[in-house]
Amino acid sequence: MNIPVPVKQEKAMELHHEYKEKMAAQLKEWNAQISLLEAKLDGVAADMKILRMEEIRGLRARQHAAAAKMNELGKASGEAWEQIRVTADKLWDELKQGLSDVQSKFK
């Protein structure tokens, strides 16, 4: 049984939308968590503060790269969308792991 092309395209667009919504919400949450880490810098000794600031800058860079990839996803479709999604997933994993690593250092 073949599914008509317009139905396939509609389903794909729905999945793309759901993916982008989920990732946008996650980016917003991670932004808040990184901001919280920045606020915690006030209570850190000067030498550690420099180190933690560098780590947070790295997180912000990853966050910006993930946001840029989200913008690419918004403009892509079909096979290009899938290729960009794979890269976005990799960036997501790196940001998630980096945030977890930095958070553990503040505990």
Gaussian input, Z-matrix of N, CA and C with variables (Angstrom, degrees):
# hf/3-21g

backbone

0 1
 N
 C     1     B1
 C     2     B2     1     A1
 N     3     B3     2     A2     1     D1
 C     4     B4     3     A3     2     D2
 C     5     B5     4     A4     3     D3
 N     6     B6     5     A5     4     D4
 C     7     B7     6     A6     5     D5
 C     8     B8     7     A7     6     D6
 N     9     B9     8     A8     7     D7
 C    10    B10     9     A9     8     D8
 C    11    B11    10    A10     9     D9
 N    12    B12    11    A11    10    D10
 C    13    B13    12    A12    11    D11
 C    14    B14    13    A13    12    D12
 N    15    B15    14    A14    13    D13
 C    16    B16    15    A15    14    D14
 C    17    B17    16    A16    15    D15
 N    18    B18    17    A17    16    D16
 C    19    B19    18    A18    17    D17
 C    20    B20    19    A19    18    D18
 N    21    B21    20    A20    19    D19
 C    22    B22    21    A21    20    D20
 C    23    B23    22    A22    21    D21
 N    24    B24    23    A23    22    D22
 C    25    B25    24    A24    23    D23
 C    26    B26    25    A25    24    D24
 N    27    B27    26    A26    25    D25
 C    28    B28    27    A27    26    D26
 C    29    B29    28    A28    27    D27
 N    30    B30    29    A29    28    D28
 C    31    B31    30    A30    29    D29
 C    32    B32    31    A31    30    D30
 N    33    B33    32    A32    31    D31
 C    34    B34    33    A33    32    D32
 C    35    B35    34    A34    33    D33
 N    36    B36    35    A35    34    D34
 C    37    B37    36    A36    35    D35
 C    38    B38    37    A37    36    D36
 N    39    B39    38    A38    37    D37
 C    40    B40    39    A39    38    D38
 C    41    B41    40    A40    39    D39
 N    42    B42    41    A41    40    D40
 C    43    B43    42    A42    41    D41
 C    44    B44    43    A43    42    D42
 N    45    B45    44    A44    43    D43
 C    46    B46    45    A45    44    D44
 C    47    B47    46    A46    45    D45
 N    48    B48    47    A47    46    D46
 C    49    B49    48    A48    47    D47
 C    50    B50    49    A49    48    D48
 N    51    B51    50    A50    49    D49
 C    52    B52    51    A51    50    D50
 C    53    B53    52    A52    51    D51
 N    54    B54    53    A53    52    D52
 C    55    B55    54    A54    53    D53
 C    56    B56    55    A55    54    D54
 N    57    B57    56    A56    55    D55
 C    58    B58    57    A57    56    D56
 C    59    B59    58    A58    57    D57
 N    60    B60    59    A59    58    D58
 C    61    B61    60    A60    59    D59
 C    62    B62    61    A61    60    D60
 N    63    B63    62    A62    61    D61
 C    64    B64    63    A63    62    D62
 C    65    B65    64    A64    63    D63
 N    66    B66    65    A65    64    D64
 C    67    B67    66    A66    65    D65
 C    68    B68    67    A67    66    D66
 N    69    B69    68    A68    67    D67
 C    70    B70    69    A69    68    D68
 C    71    B71    70    A70    69    D69
 N    72    B72    71    A71    70    D70
 C    73    B73    72    A72    71    D71
 C    74    B74    73    A73    72    D72
 N    75    B75    74    A74    73    D73
 C    76    B76    75    A75    74    D74
 C    77    B77    76    A76    75    D75
 N    78    B78    77    A77    76    D76
 C    79    B79    78    A78    77    D77
 C    80    B80    79    A79    78    D78
 N    81    B81    80    A80    79    D79
 C    82    B82    81    A81    80    D80
 C    83    B83    82    A82    81    D81
 N    84    B84    83    A83    82    D82
 C    85    B85    84    A84    83    D83
 C    86    B86    85    A85    84    D84
 N    87    B87    86    A86    85    D85
 C    88    B88    87    A87    86    D86
 C    89    B89    88    A88    87    D87
 N    90    B90    89    A89    88    D88
 C    91    B91    90    A90    89    D89
 C    92    B92    91    A91    90    D90
 N    93    B93    92    A92    91    D91
 C    94    B94    93    A93    92    D92
 C    95    B95    94    A94    93    D93
 N    96    B96    95    A95    94    D94
 C    97    B97    96    A96    95    D95
 C    98    B98    97    A97    96    D96
 N    99    B99    98    A98    97    D97
 C   100   B100    99    A99    98    D98
 C   101   B101   100   A100    99    D99
 N   102   B102   101   A101   100   D100
 C   103   B103   102   A102   101   D101
 C   104   B104   103   A103   102   D102
 N   105   B105   104   A104   103   D103
 C   106   B106   105   A105   104   D104
 C   107   B107   106   A106   105   D105
 N   108   B108   107   A107   106   D106
 C   109   B109   108   A108   107   D107
 C   110   B110   109   A109   108   D108
 N   111   B111   110   A110   109   D109
 C   112   B112   111   A111   110   D110
 C   113   B113   112   A112   111   D111
 N   114   B114   113   A113   112   D112
 C   115   B115   114   A114   113   D113
 C   116   B116   115   A115   114   D114
 N   117   B117   116   A116   115   D115
 C   118   B118   117   A117   116   D116
 C   119   B119   118   A118   117   D117
 N   120   B120   119   A119   118   D118
 C   121   B121   120   A120   119   D119
 C   122   B122   121   A121   120   D120
 N   123   B123   122   A122   121   D121
 C   124   B124   123   A123   122   D122
 C   125   B125   124   A124   123   D123
 N   126   B126   125   A125   124   D124
 C   127   B127   126   A126   125   D125
 C   128   B128   127   A127   126   D126
 N   129   B129   128   A128   127   D127
 C   130   B130   129   A129   128   D128
 C   131   B131   130   A130   129   D129
 N   132   B132   131   A131   130   D130
 C   133   B133   132   A132   131   D131
 C   134   B134   133   A133   132   D132
 N   135   B135   134   A134   133   D133
 C   136   B136   135   A135   134   D134
 C   137   B137   136   A136   135   D135
 N   138   B138   137   A137   136   D136
 C   139   B139   138   A138   137   D137
 C   140   B140   139   A139   138   D138
 N   141   B141   140   A140   139   D139
 C   142   B142   141   A141   140   D140
 C   143   B143   142   A142   141   D141
 N   144   B144   143   A143   142   D142
 C   145   B145   144   A144   143   D143
 C   146   B146   145   A145   144   D144
 N   147   B147   146   A146   145   D145
 C   148   B148   147   A147   146   D146
 C   149   B149   148   A148   147   D147
 N   150   B150   149   A149   148   D148
 C   151   B151   150   A150   149   D149
 C   152   B152   151   A151   150   D150
 N   153   B153   152   A152   151   D151
 C   154   B154   153   A153   152   D152
 C   155   B155   154   A154   153   D153
 N   156   B156   155   A155   154   D154
 C   157   B157   156   A156   155   D155
 C   158   B158   157   A157   156   D156
 N   159   B159   158   A158   157   D157
 C   160   B160   159   A159   158   D158
 C   161   B161   160   A160   159   D159
 N   162   B162   161   A161   160   D160
 C   163   B163   162   A162   161   D161
 C   164   B164   163   A163   162   D162
 N   165   B165   164   A164   163   D163
 C   166   B166   165   A165   164   D164
 C   167   B167   166   A166   165   D165
 N   168   B168   167   A167   166   D166
 C   169   B169   168   A168   167   D167
 C   170   B170   169   A169   168   D168
 N   171   B171   170   A170   169   D169
 C   172   B172   171   A171   170   D170
 C   173   B173   172   A172   171   D171
 N   174   B174   173   A173   172   D172
 C   175   B175   174   A174   173   D173
 C   176   B176   175   A175   174   D174
 N   177   B177   176   A176   175   D175
 C   178   B178   177   A177   176   D176
 C   179   B179   178   A178   177   D177
 N   180   B180   179   A179   178   D178
 C   181   B181   180   A180   179   D179
 C   182   B182   181   A181   180   D180
 N   183   B183   182   A182   181   D181
 C   184   B184   183   A183   182   D182
 C   185   B185   184   A184   183   D183
 N   186   B186   185   A185   184   D184
 C   187   B187   186   A186   185   D185
 C   188   B188   187   A187   186   D186
 N   189   B189   188   A188   187   D187
 C   190   B190   189   A189   188   D188
 C   191   B191   190   A190   189   D189
 N   192   B192   191   A191   190   D190
 C   193   B193   192   A192   191   D191
 C   194   B194   193   A193   192   D192
 N   195   B195   194   A194   193   D193
 C   196   B196   195   A195   194   D194
 C   197   B197   196   A196   195   D195
 N   198   B198   197   A197   196   D196
 C   199   B199   198   A198   197   D197
 C   200   B200   199   A199   198   D198
 N   201   B201   200   A200   199   D199
 C   202   B202   201   A201   200   D200
 C   203   B203   202   A202   201   D201
 N   204   B204   203   A203   202   D202
 C   205   B205   204   A204   203   D203
 C   206   B206   205   A205   204   D204
 N   207   B207   206   A206   205   D205
 C   208   B208   207   A207   206   D206
 C   209   B209   208   A208   207   D207
 N   210   B210   209   A209   208   D208
 C   211   B211   210   A210   209   D209
 C   212   B212   211   A211   210   D210
 N   213   B213   212   A212   211   D211
 C   214   B214   213   A213   212   D212
 C   215   B215   214   A214   213   D213
 N   216   B216   215   A215   214   D214
 C   217   B217   216   A216   215   D215
 C   218   B218   217   A217   216   D216
 N   219   B219   218   A218   217   D217
 C   220   B220   219   A219   218   D218
 C   221   B221   220   A220   219   D219
 N   222   B222   221   A221   220   D220
 C   223   B223   222   A222   221   D221
 C   224   B224   223   A223   222   D222
 N   225   B225   224   A224   223   D223
 C   226   B226   225   A225   224   D224
 C   227   B227   226   A226   225   D225
 N   228   B228   227   A227   226   D226
 C   229   B229   228   A228   227   D227
 C   230   B230   229   A229   228   D228
 N   231   B231   230   A230   229   D229
 C   232   B232   231   A231   230   D230
 C   233   B233   232   A232   231   D231
 N   234   B234   233   A233   232   D232
 C   235   B235   234   A234   233   D233
 C   236   B236   235   A235   234   D234
 N   237   B237   236   A236   235   D235
 C   238   B238   237   A237   236   D236
 C   239   B239   238   A238   237   D237
 N   240   B240   239   A239   238   D238
 C   241   B241   240   A240   239   D239
 C   242   B242   241   A241   240   D240
 N   243   B243   242   A242   241   D241
 C   244   B244   243   A243   242   D242
 C   245   B245   244   A244   243   D243
 N   246   B246   245   A245   244   D244
 C   247   B247   246   A246   245   D245
 C   248   B248   247   A247   246   D246
 N   249   B249   248   A248   247   D247
 C   250   B250   249   A249   248   D248
 C   251   B251   250   A250   249   D249
 N   252   B252   251   A251   250   D250
 C   253   B253   252   A252   251   D251
 C   254   B254   253   A253   252   D252
 N   255   B255   254   A254   253   D253
 C   256   B256   255   A255   254   D254
 C   257   B257   256   A256   255   D255
 N   258   B258   257   A257   256   D256
 C   259   B259   258   A258   257   D257
 C   260   B260   259   A259   258   D258
 N   261   B261   260   A260   259   D259
 C   262   B262   261   A261   260   D260
 C   263   B263   262   A262   261   D261
 N   264   B264   263   A263   262   D262
 C   265   B265   264   A264   263   D263
 C   266   B266   265   A265   264   D264
 N   267   B267   266   A266   265   D265
 C   268   B268   267   A267   266   D266
 C   269   B269   268   A268   267   D267
 N   270   B270   269   A269   268   D268
 C   271   B271   270   A270   269   D269
 C   272   B272   271   A271   270   D270
 N   273   B273   272   A272   271   D271
 C   274   B274   273   A273   272   D272
 C   275   B275   274   A274   273   D273
 N   276   B276   275   A275   274   D274
 C   277   B277   276   A276   275   D275
 C   278   B278   277   A277   276   D276
 N   279   B279   278   A278   277   D277
 C   280   B280   279   A279   278   D278
 C   281   B281   280   A280   279   D279
 N   282   B282   281   A281   280   D280
 C   283   B283   282   A282   281   D281
 C   284   B284   283   A283   282   D282
 N   285   B285   284   A284   283   D283
 C   286   B286   285   A285   284   D284
 C   287   B287   286   A286   285   D285
 N   288   B288   287   A287   286   D286
 C   289   B289   288   A288   287   D287
 C   290   B290   289   A289   288   D288
 N   291   B291   290   A290   289   D289
 C   292   B292   291   A291   290   D290
 C   293   B293   292   A292   291   D291
 N   294   B294   293   A293   292   D292
 C   295   B295   294   A294   293   D293
 C   296   B296   295   A295   294   D294
 N   297   B297   296   A296   295   D295
 C   298   B298   297   A297   296   D296
 C   299   B299   298   A298   297   D297
 N   300   B300   299   A299   298   D298
 C   301   B301   300   A300   299   D299
 C   302   B302   301   A301   300   D300
 N   303   B303   302   A302   301   D301
 C   304   B304   303   A303   302   D302
 C   305   B305   304   A304   303   D303
 N   306   B306   305   A305   304   D304
 C   307   B307   306   A306   305   D305
 C   308   B308   307   A307   306   D306
 N   309   B309   308   A308   307   D307
 C   310   B310   309   A309   308   D308
 C   311   B311   310   A310   309   D309
 N   312   B312   311   A311   310   D310
 C   313   B313   312   A312   311   D311
 C   314   B314   313   A313   312   D312
 N   315   B315   314   A314   313   D313
 C   316   B316   315   A315   314   D314
 C   317   B317   316   A316   315   D315
 N   318   B318   317   A317   316   D316
 C   319   B319   318   A318   317   D317
 C   320   B320   319   A319   318   D318

   B1=1.4518
   B2=1.5200
   B3=1.2974
   B4=1.4649
   B5=1.5181
   B6=1.3234
   B7=1.4700
   B8=1.5217
   B9=1.3263
   B10=1.4716
   B11=1.5281
   B12=1.3299
   B13=1.4676
   B14=1.5209
   B15=1.3473
   B16=1.4699
   B17=1.5296
   B18=1.3242
   B19=1.4657
   B20=1.5216
   B21=1.3411
   B22=1.4612
   B23=1.5237
   B24=1.3186
   B25=1.4598
   B26=1.5246
   B27=1.3125
   B28=1.4618
   B29=1.5248
   B30=1.3310
   B31=1.4598
   B32=1.5323
   B33=1.3271
   B34=1.4678
   B35=1.5242
   B36=1.3174
   B37=1.4658
   B38=1.5234
   B39=1.3173
   B40=1.4607
   B41=1.5267
   B42=1.3222
   B43=1.4622
   B44=1.5296
   B45=1.3162
   B46=1.4685
   B47=1.5210
   B48=1.3162
   B49=1.4637
   B50=1.5284
   B51=1.3230
   B52=1.4653
   B53=1.5262
   B54=1.3130
   B55=1.4645
   B56=1.5368
   B57=1.3217
   B58=1.4679
   B59=1.5224
   B60=1.3147
   B61=1.4649
   B62=1.5264
   B63=1.3170
   B64=1.4558
   B65=1.5253
   B66=1.3119
   B67=1.4565
   B68=1.5282
   B69=1.3110
   B70=1.4652
   B71=1.5202
   B72=1.3218
   B73=1.4679
   B74=1.5211
   B75=1.3354
   B76=1.4613
   B77=1.5263
   B78=1.3191
   B79=1.4713
   B80=1.5258
   B81=1.3061
   B82=1.4713
   B83=1.5287
   B84=1.3154
   B85=1.4658
   B86=1.5262
   B87=1.3245
   B88=1.4656
   B89=1.5198
   B90=1.3151
   B91=1.4618
   B92=1.5274
   B93=1.3127
   B94=1.4676
   B95=1.5264
   B96=1.3226
   B97=1.4599
   B98=1.5268
   B99=1.3234
   B100=1.4669
   B101=1.5269
   B102=1.3137
   B103=1.4693
   B104=1.5209
   B105=1.3160
   B106=1.4641
   B107=1.5271
   B108=1.3167
   B109=1.4625
   B110=1.5300
   B111=1.3187
   B112=1.4683
   B113=1.5214
   B114=1.3116
   B115=1.4623
   B116=1.5308
   B117=1.3055
   B118=1.4609
   B119=1.5296
   B120=1.3155
   B121=1.4609
   B122=1.5217
   B123=1.3158
   B124=1.4684
   B125=1.5226
   B126=1.3029
   B127=1.4619
   B128=1.5212
   B129=1.3285
   B130=1.4573
   B131=1.5296
   B132=1.3368
   B133=1.4595
   B134=1.5288
   B135=1.3188
   B136=1.4666
   B137=1.5250
   B138=1.3263
   B139=1.4627
   B140=1.5298
   B141=1.3203
   B142=1.4664
   B143=1.5280
   B144=1.3072
   B145=1.4664
   B146=1.5319
   B147=1.3289
   B148=1.4652
   B149=1.5237
   B150=1.3112
   B151=1.4615
   B152=1.5300
   B153=1.3199
   B154=1.4737
   B155=1.5299
   B156=1.3451
   B157=1.4701
   B158=1.5275
   B159=1.3314
   B160=1.4670
   B161=1.5256
   B162=1.3117
   B163=1.4645
   B164=1.5283
   B165=1.3163
   B166=1.4663
   B167=1.5252
   B168=1.3254
   B169=1.4723
   B170=1.5276
   B171=1.3195
   B172=1.4598
   B173=1.5171
   B174=1.3277
   B175=1.4713
   B176=1.5262
   B177=1.3228
   B178=1.4738
   B179=1.5315
   B180=1.3276
   B181=1.4647
   B182=1.5293
   B183=1.3370
   B184=1.4694
   B185=1.5257
   B186=1.3207
   B187=1.4592
   B188=1.5295
   B189=1.3269
   B190=1.4698
   B191=1.5342
   B192=1.3346
   B193=1.4660
   B194=1.5255
   B195=1.3285
   B196=1.4676
   B197=1.5287
   B198=1.3245
   B199=1.4713
   B200=1.5303
   B201=1.3250
   B202=1.4628
   B203=1.5259
   B204=1.3229
   B205=1.4604
   B206=1.5257
   B207=1.3250
   B208=1.4733
   B209=1.5273
   B210=1.3164
   B211=1.4666
   B212=1.5275
   B213=1.3268
   B214=1.4625
   B215=1.5198
   B216=1.3256
   B217=1.4642
   B218=1.5209
   B219=1.3314
   B220=1.4578
   B221=1.5159
   B222=1.3291
   B223=1.4652
   B224=1.5286
   B225=1.3211
   B226=1.4665
   B227=1.5237
   B228=1.3209
   B229=1.4621
   B230=1.5198
   B231=1.3037
   B232=1.4555
   B233=1.5148
   B234=1.3207
   B235=1.4600
   B236=1.5310
   B237=1.3178
   B238=1.4710
   B239=1.5222
   B240=1.3302
   B241=1.4705
   B242=1.5219
   B243=1.3126
   B244=1.4727
   B245=1.5257
   B246=1.3188
   B247=1.4624
   B248=1.5338
   B249=1.3074
   B250=1.4618
   B251=1.5204
   B252=1.3290
   B253=1.4658
   B254=1.5289
   B255=1.3188
   B256=1.4654
   B257=1.5304
   B258=1.3212
   B259=1.4640
   B260=1.5241
   B261=1.3210
   B262=1.4694
   B263=1.5255
   B264=1.3167
   B265=1.4693
   B266=1.5326
   B267=1.3214
   B268=1.4702
   B269=1.5361
   B270=1.3191
   B271=1.4703
   B272=1.5272
   B273=1.3186
   B274=1.4632
   B275=1.5149
   B276=1.3259
   B277=1.4619
   B278=1.5217
   B279=1.3291
   B280=1.4644
   B281=1.5234
   B282=1.3194
   B283=1.4611
   B284=1.5186
   B285=1.3176
   B286=1.4653
   B287=1.5270
   B288=1.3340
   B289=1.4578
   B290=1.5289
   B291=1.3240
   B292=1.4606
   B293=1.5120
   B294=1.3194
   B295=1.4578
   B296=1.5195
   B297=1.3098
   B298=1.4637
   B299=1.5300
   B300=1.3233
   B301=1.4660
   B302=1.5239
   B303=1.3209
   B304=1.4683
   B305=1.5372
   B306=1.3252
   B307=1.4602
   B308=1.5152
   B309=1.3149
   B310=1.4568
   B311=1.5323
   B312=1.2995
   B313=1.4741
   B314=1.5192
   B315=1.3175
   B316=1.4629
   B317=1.5180
   B318=1.3110
   B319=1.4651
   B320=1.4911
   A1=109.40
   A2=115.57
   A3=121.20
   A4=109.89
   A5=114.88
   A6=120.27
   A7=107.05
   A8=117.69
   A9=120.16
   A10=111.37
   A11=115.87
   A12=122.03
   A13=112.40
   A14=120.62
   A15=118.48
   A16=112.92
   A17=117.73
   A18=121.04
   A19=109.69
   A20=117.04
   A21=121.16
   A22=110.66
   A23=116.76
   A24=121.00
   A25=110.72
   A26=116.76
   A27=120.84
   A28=110.65
   A29=116.51
   A30=121.47
   A31=110.21
   A32=116.69
   A33=120.78
   A34=110.63
   A35=116.78
   A36=120.34
   A37=110.79
   A38=116.64
   A39=121.14
   A40=110.80
   A41=116.68
   A42=120.91
   A43=111.21
   A44=116.91
   A45=121.30
   A46=110.22
   A47=115.94
   A48=120.93
   A49=110.35
   A50=116.82
   A51=120.82
   A52=110.98
   A53=116.60
   A54=121.11
   A55=109.89
   A56=116.18
   A57=120.01
   A58=111.20
   A59=117.96
   A60=121.49
   A61=110.61
   A62=116.30
   A63=121.23
   A64=110.38
   A65=116.65
   A66=120.75
   A67=111.69
   A68=117.59
   A69=120.52
   A70=110.35
   A71=116.94
   A72=120.83
   A73=110.38
   A74=116.53
   A75=120.06
   A76=110.88
   A77=117.06
   A78=120.42
   A79=111.06
   A80=115.95
   A81=120.59
   A82=110.51
   A83=116.54
   A84=121.14
   A85=110.64
   A86=115.90
   A87=118.82
   A88=111.77
   A89=117.46
   A90=121.04
   A91=109.96
   A92=116.50
   A93=120.82
   A94=110.64
   A95=117.33
   A96=120.43
   A97=111.83
   A98=116.88
   A99=120.18
   A100=109.90
   A101=117.01
   A102=120.64
   A103=110.83
   A104=116.90
   A105=121.52
   A106=110.74
   A107=116.38
   A108=120.24
   A109=110.93
   A110=116.20
   A111=120.33
   A112=110.73
   A113=116.54
   A114=120.53
   A115=111.04
   A116=117.21
   A117=121.02
   A118=112.56
   A119=117.89
   A120=120.96
   A121=112.39
   A122=117.39
   A123=120.80
   A124=111.69
   A125=117.21
   A126=120.19
   A127=113.97
   A128=117.52
   A129=121.34
   A130=109.49
   A131=116.43
   A132=121.61
   A133=110.25
   A134=116.70
   A135=122.96
   A136=113.79
   A137=118.14
   A138=119.75
   A139=111.74
   A140=116.50
   A141=120.32
   A142=110.80
   A143=115.49
   A144=119.99
   A145=110.11
   A146=116.49
   A147=120.42
   A148=110.55
   A149=116.52
   A150=121.41
   A151=110.97
   A152=116.65
   A153=120.88
   A154=111.08
   A155=116.93
   A156=119.98
   A157=110.35
   A158=116.40
   A159=120.08
   A160=110.47
   A161=116.67
   A162=120.15
   A163=110.53
   A164=116.24
   A165=119.82
   A166=110.52
   A167=117.45
   A168=119.94
   A169=110.12
   A170=116.27
   A171=120.26
   A172=112.27
   A173=115.80
   A174=120.35
   A175=110.61
   A176=116.18
   A177=120.07
   A178=110.21
   A179=117.08
   A180=120.05
   A181=110.36
   A182=116.05
   A183=119.69
   A184=110.95
   A185=115.70
   A186=120.30
   A187=110.22
   A188=117.07
   A189=120.62
   A190=111.27
   A191=116.38
   A192=119.71
   A193=110.46
   A194=116.86
   A195=120.89
   A196=110.64
   A197=116.91
   A198=120.61
   A199=110.31
   A200=116.84
   A201=120.25
   A202=110.33
   A203=116.15
   A204=120.03
   A205=109.88
   A206=117.01
   A207=120.93
   A208=109.88
   A209=116.94
   A210=120.33
   A211=110.70
   A212=116.58
   A213=119.92
   A214=110.75
   A215=116.27
   A216=120.08
   A217=111.11
   A218=115.15
   A219=119.47
   A220=113.32
   A221=116.50
   A222=121.20
   A223=112.79
   A224=117.00
   A225=120.96
   A226=111.89
   A227=114.32
   A228=120.06
   A229=108.77
   A230=115.23
   A231=121.43
   A232=113.53
   A233=115.34
   A234=121.52
   A235=111.37
   A236=117.77
   A237=121.00
   A238=109.96
   A239=116.98
   A240=120.82
   A241=109.61
   A242=116.67
   A243=120.82
   A244=111.13
   A245=117.03
   A246=120.80
   A247=110.53
   A248=116.56
   A249=120.49
   A250=110.19
   A251=117.00
   A252=120.83
   A253=110.92
   A254=116.78
   A255=120.61
   A256=109.88
   A257=116.80
   A258=120.85
   A259=110.14
   A260=117.09
   A261=121.11
   A262=110.05
   A263=117.26
   A264=120.61
   A265=110.77
   A266=116.32
   A267=120.51
   A268=109.66
   A269=116.77
   A270=120.70
   A271=110.48
   A272=115.97
   A273=121.17
   A274=110.91
   A275=115.62
   A276=120.25
   A277=111.19
   A278=116.64
   A279=120.76
   A280=111.07
   A281=117.04
   A282=120.77
   A283=110.72
   A284=116.62
   A285=121.46
   A286=110.56
   A287=117.24
   A288=121.25
   A289=110.72
   A290=116.83
   A291=120.67
   A292=111.85
   A293=117.09
   A294=121.29
   A295=110.61
   A296=116.05
   A297=120.46
   A298=110.96
   A299=116.67
   A300=120.93
   A301=111.64
   A302=116.38
   A303=120.26
   A304=110.34
   A305=117.31
   A306=119.94
   A307=110.97
   A308=117.96
   A309=120.63
   A310=110.78
   A311=117.97
   A312=121.88
   A313=112.43
   A314=116.67
   A315=120.50
   A316=112.12
   A317=117.99
   A318=120.98
   A319=111.16
   D1=123.18
   D2=179.20
   D3=-95.25
   D4=134.88
   D5=176.54
   D6=-88.24
   D7=132.78
   D8=179.90
   D9=-57.15
   D10=143.78
   D11=-177.49
   D12=-54.86
   D13=-45.37
   D14=179.97
   D15=-59.53
   D16=-33.86
   D17=178.51
   D18=-69.08
   D19=-42.71
   D20=176.93
   D21=-60.28
   D22=-44.91
   D23=-179.02
   D24=-64.89
   D25=-40.28
   D26=179.28
   D27=-64.38
   D28=-42.90
   D29=178.58
   D30=-64.03
   D31=-42.85
   D32=178.67
   D33=-62.66
   D34=-42.70
   D35=178.91
   D36=-63.48
   D37=-38.36
   D38=178.07
   D39=-64.78
   D40=-44.30
   D41=177.88
   D42=-63.77
   D43=-40.85
   D44=177.80
   D45=-61.44
   D46=-44.32
   D47=-179.78
   D48=-62.42
   D49=-46.53
   D50=179.60
   D51=-61.31
   D52=-41.80
   D53=179.29
   D54=-61.94
   D55=-48.04
   D56=-178.77
   D57=-63.99
   D58=-38.95
   D59=178.36
   D60=-63.78
   D61=-44.11
   D62=179.68
   D63=-62.52
   D64=-45.51
   D65=-178.82
   D66=-68.62
   D67=-37.41
   D68=177.66
   D69=-63.20
   D70=-41.77
   D71=178.10
   D72=-64.77
   D73=-40.39
   D74=179.37
   D75=-66.12
   D76=-41.19
   D77=177.37
   D78=-60.68
   D79=-40.88
   D80=178.68
   D81=-62.88
   D82=-42.89
   D83=178.81
   D84=-63.94
   D85=-45.74
   D86=179.50
   D87=-64.68
   D88=-34.96
   D89=175.99
   D90=-59.14
   D91=-44.49
   D92=178.79
   D93=-63.64
   D94=-40.81
   D95=179.97
   D96=-66.76
   D97=-38.85
   D98=177.49
   D99=-67.24
   D100=-39.92
   D101=177.23
   D102=-61.48
   D103=-37.95
   D104=177.05
   D105=-63.55
   D106=-41.58
   D107=176.41
   D108=-61.75
   D109=-41.25
   D110=177.87
   D111=-61.15
   D112=-39.16
   D113=179.33
   D114=-66.93
   D115=-31.82
   D116=-179.85
   D117=-72.84
   D118=-12.71
   D119=-179.27
   D120=-62.55
   D121=-24.62
   D122=-179.08
   D123=-60.58
   D124=-30.47
   D125=-177.00
   D126=-95.24
   D127=14.22
   D128=-176.24
   D129=-106.69
   D130=142.04
   D131=177.60
   D132=-58.94
   D133=152.67
   D134=-172.69
   D135=-53.54
   D136=-47.92
   D137=-178.04
   D138=-66.89
   D139=-38.31
   D140=177.21
   D141=-72.55
   D142=-31.07
   D143=-179.73
   D144=-61.40
   D145=-42.42
   D146=178.99
   D147=-62.00
   D148=-45.29
   D149=179.45
   D150=-62.21
   D151=-47.07
   D152=-179.31
   D153=-65.64
   D154=-35.98
   D155=178.00
   D156=-62.82
   D157=-40.36
   D158=178.25
   D159=-63.96
   D160=-40.58
   D161=178.41
   D162=-64.86
   D163=-40.79
   D164=179.15
   D165=-67.22
   D166=-37.94
   D167=175.72
   D168=-60.27
   D169=-39.33
   D170=176.45
   D171=-62.40
   D172=-40.08
   D173=176.89
   D174=-63.95
   D175=-43.29
   D176=179.41
   D177=-62.49
   D178=-39.64
   D179=178.43
   D180=-62.60
   D181=-43.40
   D182=177.30
   D183=-63.97
   D184=-38.72
   D185=179.04
   D186=-62.97
   D187=-43.66
   D188=179.37
   D189=-65.57
   D190=-38.18
   D191=177.41
   D192=-64.02
   D193=-40.95
   D194=178.49
   D195=-65.46
   D196=-40.35
   D197=178.51
   D198=-64.77
   D199=-40.38
   D200=178.52
   D201=-63.65
   D202=-39.36
   D203=178.74
   D204=-65.92
   D205=-35.10
   D206=176.37
   D207=-61.92
   D208=-40.52
   D209=177.64
   D210=-63.24
   D211=-40.34
   D212=176.71
   D213=-61.97
   D214=-41.31
   D215=179.31
   D216=-60.36
   D217=-37.53
   D218=-179.42
   D219=-64.10
   D220=-23.17
   D221=-176.98
   D222=-100.69
   D223=-12.69
   D224=-173.88
   D225=-96.63
   D226=162.11
   D227=174.70
   D228=-151.13
   D229=167.32
   D230=176.33
   D231=60.53
   D232=-136.90
   D233=-176.84
   D234=-64.93
   D235=-36.30
   D236=178.23
   D237=-61.39
   D238=-38.76
   D239=179.07
   D240=-61.28
   D241=-43.73
   D242=-179.18
   D243=-62.71
   D244=-41.90
   D245=179.91
   D246=-65.11
   D247=-42.50
   D248=178.99
   D249=-67.27
   D250=-37.63
   D251=179.47
   D252=-61.41
   D253=-40.49
   D254=179.07
   D255=-60.77
   D256=-44.95
   D257=177.89
   D258=-65.20
   D259=-41.12
   D260=179.18
   D261=-61.64
   D262=-42.57
   D263=178.85
   D264=-60.65
   D265=-39.65
   D266=178.73
   D267=-64.70
   D268=-45.73
   D269=177.84
   D270=-60.66
   D271=-40.02
   D272=178.92
   D273=-60.14
   D274=-47.84
   D275=-179.48
   D276=-61.50
   D277=-41.06
   D278=179.42
   D279=-65.41
   D280=-42.24
   D281=178.83
   D282=-66.04
   D283=-43.91
   D284=179.51
   D285=-60.30
   D286=-46.85
   D287=-179.68
   D288=-66.62
   D289=-42.90
   D290=179.13
   D291=-61.32
   D292=-43.24
   D293=178.74
   D294=-63.19
   D295=-44.01
   D296=178.57
   D297=-60.80
   D298=-42.94
   D299=179.52
   D300=-62.48
   D301=-46.63
   D302=-178.68
   D303=-67.51
   D304=-41.01
   D305=178.58
   D306=-59.68
   D307=-39.11
   D308=-178.36
   D309=-65.82
   D310=-27.02
   D311=178.97
   D312=-75.59
   D313=-19.12
   D314=179.63
   D315=-89.59
   D316=-5.41
   D317=-176.78
   D318=-86.71

